[in-house]
């Protein structure tokens, strides 16, 4: 069930921590993607915030996932803010990211 993938991914991050394994960027990115794809955009946003708070840097693919999630959820202001923030932080975006916004 596609809708269950987000909660499963978040649960796996919790299990990793429970066993003393700190999730890496790729683990967070997978969870962000799973949450975004099943419509749990606010959970994906929280995961991005947790990822950054852990000192991890989201990949361009992860940012693209967030842009697409914002777009499909009608959160265009958040998408534009993310693009603005990325442009002003020196992160280069590819043309597909701009189309998503």
Secondary structure as UniProt FT lines:
FT   HELIX           2..4
FT   HELIX           5..18
FT   TURN            19..20
FT   HELIX           25..37
FT   TURN            38..39
FT   HELIX           41..53
FT   TURN            54..55
FT   HELIX           60..72
FT   TURN            73..74
FT   HELIX           76..89
FT   HELIX           95..100
//
